[in-house]
Amino acid sequence: MKSGNLCITGDSSHHLLGVKENVTIDWTVKENVKAKMRVMVKRILIKYNYPPDKQPLAVKTILEQAEILCGEIAG
């Protein structure tokens, strides 16, 4: 997955499948589910030594991309 300066490939990409499996139909509406998704993404970034100062933007970017993908799949 690549967006701007964010690039997740190889071994780390299979962890994103775990995020995908935990997505519910209305996850973009429920704040508690969104919080769980943010935590999962943060853990993946930490595991692969993503720079801490860039993590907030990376999490935001990943969740925005996930919302867009869910919208495309649903719509």
Secondary structure, DSSP 4 states (H G I P E B T S, - for coil): -EETTEE--THHHHHHHHHHHT--TTTTT-HHHHHHHHHHHHHHHHHTT--GGGHHHHHHHHHHHHHHHHHHHH-
